[in-house]
Amino acid sequence: MTSIIAHLNKIFDSRIRLGIMSILLVNDATDFNTMKELLELTDGNLATHLRTLEKAGYIESTKQFIERKPNTRYVITESGKNAFKEHVNALEKLMS
């Protein structure tokens, strides 16, 4: 049991970060506004969680302009995929 718990990642303790990672895992990229709508969050709340994941190296952002409006897109990194899959696998082992 202790070895299973050791594979749980503290960064993914937040349900919001779990949601962000889940969205990015199944999509090539997702923009800020789409994520905000899907997760029903405020700009500030979402931005804080995205920054945490970006600082950990689990996601990357690119900024661009679409029709003169700023647009930030996020993608999951390879290390983010691996860390998230390890976390989900540990959760599944705990439940079985």
DSSP file (Angstrom, degrees, kcal/mol; ACC not computed):
  #  RESIDUE AA STRUCTURE BP1 BP2  ACC     N-H-->O    O-->H-N    N-H-->O    O-->H-N    TCO  KAPPA ALPHA  PHI   PSI    X-CA   Y-CA   Z-CA
    1    1 A M     >        0   0    0      0, 0.0     4,-2.2     0, 0.0     5,-0.2   0.000 360.0 360.0 360.0 -40.6    0.0    0.0    0.0
    2    2 A T  H  >  +     0   0    0      1,-0.2     4,-1.8     2,-0.2     5,-0.1   0.891 360.0  51.7 -62.9 -39.1    2.8    2.4    0.8
    3    3 A S  H  > S+     0   0    0      1,-0.2     4,-0.6     2,-0.2    -1,-0.2   0.842 109.0  51.3 -68.4 -31.1    4.4    1.9   -2.6
    4    4 A I  H >4 S+     0   0    0      1,-0.2     3,-1.3     2,-0.2     4,-0.3   0.933 109.5  49.0 -67.8 -45.8    1.1    2.7   -4.3
    5    5 A I  H >< S+     0   0    0     -4,-2.2     3,-1.6     1,-0.3    -2,-0.2   0.834 102.0  63.9 -63.3 -32.4    0.7    5.9   -2.3
    6    6 A A  H 3< S+     0   0    0     -4,-1.8    -1,-0.3     1,-0.3    -2,-0.2   0.755  97.4  57.6 -63.3 -23.1    4.2    6.9   -3.2
    7    7 A H  T << S+     0   0    0     -3,-1.3     2,-0.3    -4,-0.6    -1,-0.3   0.487  81.5 104.3 -87.9  -3.2    3.1    7.0   -6.9
    8    8 A L  S <  S-     0   0    0     -3,-1.6     2,-0.6    -4,-0.3    79,-0.1  -0.648  70.7-135.8 -76.7 134.8    0.4    9.6   -6.2
    9    9 A N    >   -     0   0    0     -2,-0.3     3,-1.5     1,-0.1     4,-0.1  -0.829   2.9-148.2 -99.4 120.7    1.5   13.0   -7.4
   10   10 A K  G >  S+     0   0    0     -2,-0.6     3,-1.8     1,-0.3     4,-0.3   0.806  95.9  64.3 -56.6 -32.9    0.8   15.9   -5.0
   11   11 A I  G >  S+     0   0    0      1,-0.3     3,-0.6     2,-0.1    -1,-0.3   0.826  99.8  53.4 -62.5 -30.0    0.3   18.3   -7.9
   12   12 A F  G <  S+     0   0    0     -3,-1.5    -1,-0.3     1,-0.2    -2,-0.2   0.261  76.9  99.5 -91.7  13.4   -2.8   16.3   -9.0
   13   13 A D  G <   +     0   0    0     -3,-1.8     2,-0.3    -4,-0.1    -1,-0.2   0.811  66.8  84.9 -63.6 -29.6   -4.5   16.5   -5.6
   14   14 A S  S <> S-     0   0    0     -3,-0.6     4,-2.1    -4,-0.3     5,-0.2  -0.578  75.4-144.5 -78.7 131.9   -6.6   19.3   -6.9
   15   15 A R  H  > S+     0   0    0     -2,-0.3     4,-2.1     1,-0.2    -1,-0.1   0.815 102.1  57.1 -63.4 -29.5   -9.7   18.2   -8.8
   16   16 A I  H  > S+     0   0    0      2,-0.2     4,-2.6     1,-0.2    -1,-0.2   0.927 106.8  46.5 -68.3 -44.6   -9.2   21.2  -11.1
   17   17 A R  H  > S+     0   0    0      2,-0.2     4,-2.5     1,-0.2     5,-0.2   0.863 110.4  53.8 -66.7 -34.1   -5.7   20.1  -12.1
   18   18 A L  H  X S+     0   0    0     -4,-2.1     4,-2.2     2,-0.2    -1,-0.2   0.920 110.6  47.8 -61.2 -42.5   -7.1   16.6  -12.6
   19   19 A G  H  X S+     0   0    0     -4,-2.1     4,-2.4     2,-0.2    -2,-0.2   0.911 111.0  49.6 -64.4 -44.1   -9.6   18.1  -15.0
   20   20 A I  H  X S+     0   0    0     -4,-2.6     4,-2.5     1,-0.2     5,-0.2   0.944 113.2  46.2 -60.3 -48.8   -7.1   20.2  -16.9
   21   21 A M  H  X S+     0   0    0     -4,-2.5     4,-2.0     1,-0.2    -1,-0.2   0.884 111.5  52.2 -64.3 -38.4   -4.8   17.2  -17.4
   22   22 A S  H  X S+     0   0    0     -4,-2.2     4,-1.3    -5,-0.2    -1,-0.2   0.916 110.4  48.1 -63.1 -43.3   -7.7   15.0  -18.5
   23   23 A I  H  X S+     0   0    0     -4,-2.4     4,-0.7     1,-0.2     3,-0.3   0.930 115.0  44.9 -62.0 -46.2   -8.8   17.6  -21.0
   24   24 A L  H  < S+     0   0    0     -4,-2.5    52,-0.4     1,-0.2    -1,-0.2   0.782 106.3  60.6 -72.5 -26.3   -5.3   17.9  -22.4
   25   25 A L  H  < S+     0   0    0     -4,-2.0    -1,-0.2    -5,-0.2    -2,-0.2   0.849 112.2  37.4 -68.5 -33.1   -4.6   14.2  -22.5
   26   26 A V  H  < S+     0   0    0     -4,-1.3     2,-0.3    -3,-0.3    -1,-0.2   0.485 114.7  60.2 -99.3  -3.3   -7.5   13.6  -24.9
   27   27 A N  S  < S-     0   0    0     -4,-0.7    49,-0.3    -3,-0.2     3,-0.1  -0.933  75.0-134.1-123.0 147.7   -7.1   16.7  -27.0
   28   28 A D  S    S-     0   0    0     -2,-0.3     2,-0.3     1,-0.3    48,-0.3   0.918  90.6 -16.7 -63.0 -42.5   -4.1   17.8  -29.1
   29   29 A A        -     0   0    0     46,-0.1     2,-0.4    -6,-0.1    -1,-0.3  -0.975  61.6-159.4-159.3 153.0   -4.4   21.3  -27.6
   30   30 A T  E     -A   74   0A   0     44,-2.0    44,-2.6    -2,-0.3     2,-0.1  -0.999  17.8-130.3-139.9 137.2   -7.0   23.3  -25.8
   31   31 A D  E  >  -A   73   0A   0     -2,-0.4     4,-2.3    42,-0.2    42,-0.2  -0.436  27.7-107.5 -87.2 164.8   -7.3   27.1  -25.5
   32   32 A F  H  > S+     0   0    0     40,-2.3     4,-2.6     1,-0.2     5,-0.2   0.901 115.7  48.8 -55.9 -49.6   -7.9   29.0  -22.2
   33   33 A N  H  > S+     0   0    0      1,-0.2     4,-2.2     2,-0.2    -1,-0.2   0.880 110.4  50.7 -65.5 -38.2  -11.5   29.9  -22.9
   34   34 A T  H  > S+     0   0    0      2,-0.2     4,-2.7     1,-0.2    -1,-0.2   0.932 112.7  46.8 -63.0 -44.9  -12.6   26.4  -23.8
   35   35 A M  H  X S+     0   0    0     -4,-2.3     4,-2.4     1,-0.2    -2,-0.2   0.899 110.0  53.8 -63.6 -40.0  -11.0   25.0  -20.7
   36   36 A K  H  X>S+     0   0    0     -4,-2.6     5,-1.8    -5,-0.2     4,-0.9   0.905 112.3  44.3 -61.0 -42.0  -12.6   27.7  -18.6
   37   37 A E  H  <5S+     0   0    0     -4,-2.2     3,-0.3     2,-0.2    -2,-0.2   0.920 113.2  49.9 -68.9 -44.6  -16.0   26.8  -20.0
   38   38 A L  H  <5S+     0   0    0     -4,-2.7    -2,-0.2     1,-0.2    -1,-0.2   0.887 120.4  35.6 -62.2 -39.2  -15.5   23.0  -19.6
   39   39 A L  H  <5S-     0   0    0     -4,-2.4    -1,-0.2    -5,-0.2    -2,-0.2   0.518 103.0-130.7 -94.0  -6.1  -14.3   23.3  -16.0
   40   40 A E  T  <5 +     0   0    0     -4,-0.9     2,-0.3    -3,-0.3    -3,-0.2   0.956  56.0 144.7  54.5  57.5  -16.7   26.2  -15.1
   41   41 A L      < -     0   0    0     -5,-1.8    -1,-0.2    -6,-0.1     2,-0.2  -0.783  52.1-108.0-121.5 163.8  -14.0   28.3  -13.5
   42   42 A T     >  -     0   0    0     -2,-0.3     4,-2.3     1,-0.1     5,-0.3  -0.487  36.9-108.7 -81.6 162.2  -13.1   31.9  -13.3
   43   43 A D  H  > S+     0   0    0      1,-0.2     4,-2.8     2,-0.2     5,-0.2   0.938 118.1  47.4 -55.1 -50.1  -10.1   33.3  -15.2
   44   44 A G  H  > S+     0   0    0      1,-0.2     4,-2.0     2,-0.2    -1,-0.2   0.895 111.4  49.3 -62.7 -43.1   -8.0   33.8  -12.1
   45   45 A N  H  > S+     0   0    0      2,-0.2     4,-1.7     1,-0.2    -1,-0.2   0.941 114.9  43.9 -63.4 -48.1   -8.7   30.3  -10.7
   46   46 A L  H  X S+     0   0    0     -4,-2.3     4,-2.6     1,-0.2     5,-0.2   0.923 111.6  53.8 -63.7 -44.2   -7.9   28.6  -13.9
   47   47 A A  H  X S+     0   0    0     -4,-2.8     4,-2.3    -5,-0.3    -1,-0.2   0.879 106.5  52.9 -59.1 -39.6   -4.8   30.7  -14.5
   48   48 A T  H  X S+     0   0    0     -4,-2.0     4,-1.8     2,-0.2    -1,-0.2   0.927 112.1  43.8 -62.3 -46.0   -3.4   29.8  -11.1
   49   49 A H  H  X S+     0   0    0     -4,-1.7     4,-2.1     1,-0.2    -2,-0.2   0.881 112.6  52.2 -69.1 -38.1   -3.8   26.0  -11.7
   50   50 A L  H  X S+     0   0    0     -4,-2.6     4,-2.5     1,-0.2    -1,-0.2   0.905 107.9  52.4 -63.2 -40.8   -2.4   26.3  -15.2
   51   51 A R  H  X S+     0   0    0     -4,-2.3     4,-2.9    -5,-0.2    -1,-0.2   0.904 107.7  51.7 -61.2 -42.2    0.7   28.1  -13.9
   52   52 A T  H  X S+     0   0    0     -4,-1.8     4,-1.5     1,-0.2    -1,-0.2   0.926 112.8  44.5 -60.9 -45.6    1.3   25.4  -11.4
   53   53 A L  H  <>S+     0   0    0     -4,-2.1     5,-2.3     2,-0.2     6,-0.9   0.861 114.2  49.8 -67.7 -35.5    1.2   22.7  -14.0
   54   54 A E  H ><5S+     0   0    0     -4,-2.5     3,-1.1     4,-0.2    -2,-0.2   0.906 108.0  52.9 -69.5 -41.4    3.3   24.8  -16.4
   55   55 A K  H 3<5S+     0   0    0     -4,-2.9    -1,-0.2     1,-0.3    -2,-0.2   0.850 107.2  53.0 -60.9 -35.1    5.9   25.4  -13.6
   56   56 A A  T 3<5S-     0   0    0     -4,-1.5    -1,-0.3    -5,-0.2    -2,-0.2   0.588 116.6-117.0 -76.4 -10.4    6.1   21.6  -13.0
   57   57 A G  T < 5S+     0   0    0     -3,-1.1    23,-0.4    -4,-0.4    22,-0.3   0.650  83.3 118.7  83.8  15.4    6.8   21.1  -16.7
   58   58 A Y  S   <S+     0   0    0     -5,-2.3    19,-2.3    -6,-0.2     2,-0.3   0.713  76.5  23.2 -87.9 -22.5    3.5   19.1  -17.3
   59   59 A I  E     -B   76   0A   0     -6,-0.9     2,-0.3    17,-0.3    17,-0.2  -0.939  65.4-152.0-137.6 161.6    2.0   21.5  -19.8
   60   60 A E  E     -B   75   0A   0     15,-2.5    15,-2.3    -2,-0.3     2,-0.4  -0.967  10.2-149.7-131.8 150.6    3.2   24.2  -22.2
   61   61 A S  E     -B   74   0A   0     -2,-0.3     2,-0.4    13,-0.2    13,-0.2  -0.900   6.5-166.2-120.9 150.9    1.4   27.2  -23.5
   62   62 A T  E     -B   73   0A   0     11,-2.2    11,-2.7    -2,-0.4     2,-0.4  -0.999  12.5-148.8-131.4 137.2    1.6   29.2  -26.8
   63   63 A K  E     +B   72   0A   0     -2,-0.4     2,-0.3     9,-0.2     9,-0.2  -0.868  27.0 152.4-108.6 139.0    0.2   32.6  -27.2
   64   64 A Q  E     -B   71   0A   0      7,-2.5     7,-3.1    -2,-0.4     2,-0.5  -0.920  39.3-111.6-149.9 173.2   -1.2   33.9  -30.5
   65   65 A F  E     -B   70   0A   0     -2,-0.3     2,-0.5     5,-0.2     3,-0.1  -0.964  20.8-169.9-116.1 132.8   -3.7   36.4  -31.8
   66   66 A I  E >  S-B   69   0A   0      3,-2.9     3,-1.4    -2,-0.5    -2,-0.0  -0.979  81.9 -17.7-120.7 116.3   -6.9   35.3  -33.6
   67   67 A E  T 3  S-     0   0    0     -2,-0.5    -1,-0.2     1,-0.3     0, 0.0   0.923 129.0 -54.0  50.1  49.0   -8.7   38.2  -35.2
   68   68 A R  T 3  S+     0   0    0      1,-0.2    -1,-0.3    -3,-0.1    -3,-0.0   0.589 116.2 115.9  63.9  14.7   -6.7   40.6  -33.1
   69   69 A K  E <  S- B   0  66A   0     -3,-1.4    -3,-2.9     2,-0.0    -1,-0.2  -0.935  71.4-113.2-111.8 136.3   -7.7   38.8  -29.9
   70   70 A P  E     - B   0  65A   0      0, 0.0     2,-0.4     0, 0.0    -5,-0.2  -0.396  34.5-173.6 -66.7 142.0   -5.2   37.1  -27.7
   71   71 A N  E     - B   0  64A   0     -7,-3.1    -7,-2.5    -2,-0.1     2,-0.5  -0.984   9.6-162.4-140.1 125.6   -5.5   33.3  -27.5
   72   72 A T  E     - B   0  63A   0     -2,-0.4   -40,-2.3    -9,-0.2     2,-0.4  -0.943   9.3-166.6-112.1 125.3   -3.5   31.0  -25.3
   73   73 A R  E     -AB  31  62A   0    -11,-2.7   -11,-2.2    -2,-0.5     2,-0.4  -0.856   4.1-154.2-111.7 145.8   -3.4   27.3  -26.1
   74   74 A Y  E     -AB  30  61A   0    -44,-2.6   -44,-2.0    -2,-0.4     2,-0.3  -0.927  10.2-176.8-122.0 143.6   -2.1   24.6  -23.9
   75   75 A V  E     - B   0  60A   0    -15,-2.3   -15,-2.5    -2,-0.4     2,-0.3  -0.961  29.4-114.6-132.7 153.1   -0.7   21.2  -24.6
   76   76 A I  E     - B   0  59A   0    -52,-0.4   -17,-0.3    -2,-0.3     2,-0.1  -0.691  31.4-134.4 -85.5 139.7    0.4   18.4  -22.3
   77   77 A T     >  -     0   0    0    -19,-2.3     4,-2.5    -2,-0.3     5,-0.2  -0.414  23.8-107.4 -86.7 168.1    4.1   17.6  -22.3
   78   78 A E  H  > S+     0   0    0      1,-0.2     4,-2.3     2,-0.2     5,-0.2   0.909 123.6  48.7 -62.5 -41.4    5.6   14.1  -22.5
   79   79 A S  H  > S+     0   0    0    -22,-0.3     4,-2.5     1,-0.2    -1,-0.2   0.853 109.8  53.5 -67.5 -32.0    6.6   14.3  -18.9
   80   80 A G  H  > S+     0   0    0    -23,-0.4     4,-2.6     2,-0.2     5,-0.2   0.915 108.5  49.1 -65.3 -43.4    3.1   15.5  -18.0
   81   81 A K  H  X S+     0   0    0     -4,-2.5     4,-2.6     2,-0.2     5,-0.2   0.936 113.7  46.3 -59.2 -47.3    1.6   12.5  -19.8
   82   82 A N  H  X S+     0   0    0     -4,-2.3     4,-2.3     1,-0.2    -2,-0.2   0.926 114.1  46.7 -63.9 -45.7    3.8   10.1  -18.0
   83   83 A A  H  X S+     0   0    0     -4,-2.5     4,-2.0     2,-0.2    -1,-0.2   0.902 114.8  47.1 -63.4 -41.6    3.3   11.7  -14.5
   84   84 A F  H  X S+     0   0    0     -4,-2.6     4,-2.7     2,-0.2     5,-0.2   0.915 111.9  49.2 -68.9 -42.4   -0.5   11.9  -15.0
   85   85 A K  H  X S+     0   0    0     -4,-2.6     4,-2.6    -5,-0.2    -1,-0.2   0.895 111.0  50.8 -63.3 -39.6   -0.7    8.3  -16.2
   86   86 A E  H  X S+     0   0    0     -4,-2.3     4,-2.1    -5,-0.2    -1,-0.2   0.907 111.4  48.6 -63.0 -41.6    1.4    7.1  -13.2
   87   87 A H  H  X S+     0   0    0     -4,-2.0     4,-2.2     2,-0.2    -2,-0.2   0.931 112.7  46.7 -63.5 -47.1   -0.9    9.0  -10.9
   88   88 A V  H  X S+     0   0    0     -4,-2.7     4,-2.5     1,-0.2    -2,-0.2   0.900 111.0  52.5 -64.1 -41.0   -4.1    7.6  -12.5
   89   89 A N  H  X S+     0   0    0     -4,-2.6     4,-2.1     1,-0.2    -1,-0.2   0.901 108.9  50.3 -61.0 -41.1   -2.6    4.0  -12.4
   90   90 A A  H  X S+     0   0    0     -4,-2.1     4,-1.9   -83,-0.2    -2,-0.2   0.901 110.0  50.4 -64.3 -40.9   -1.8    4.5   -8.7
   91   91 A L  H  X S+     0   0    0     -4,-2.2     4,-1.5     1,-0.2    -2,-0.2   0.915 109.7  50.6 -62.0 -42.4   -5.4    5.6   -8.0
   92   92 A E  H  X S+     0   0    0     -4,-2.5     4,-0.9     1,-0.2    -2,-0.2   0.889 109.0  51.1 -64.0 -38.9   -6.7    2.6   -9.9
   93   93 A K  H  < S+     0   0    0     -4,-2.1     3,-0.4     1,-0.2    -1,-0.2   0.865 107.2  54.3 -65.1 -36.3   -4.5    0.2   -7.8
   94   94 A L  H  < S+     0   0    0     -4,-1.9    -1,-0.2     1,-0.2    -2,-0.2   0.846 108.8  49.0 -64.9 -33.2   -5.9    1.8   -4.6
   95   95 A M  H  <        0   0    0     -4,-1.5    -1,-0.2     1,-0.2    -2,-0.2   0.643 360.0 360.0 -83.1 -14.3   -9.4    1.1   -5.7
   96   96 A S     <        0   0    0     -4,-0.9    -1,-0.2    -3,-0.4    -2,-0.2   0.471 360.0 360.0 -99.8 360.0   -8.8   -2.5   -6.6
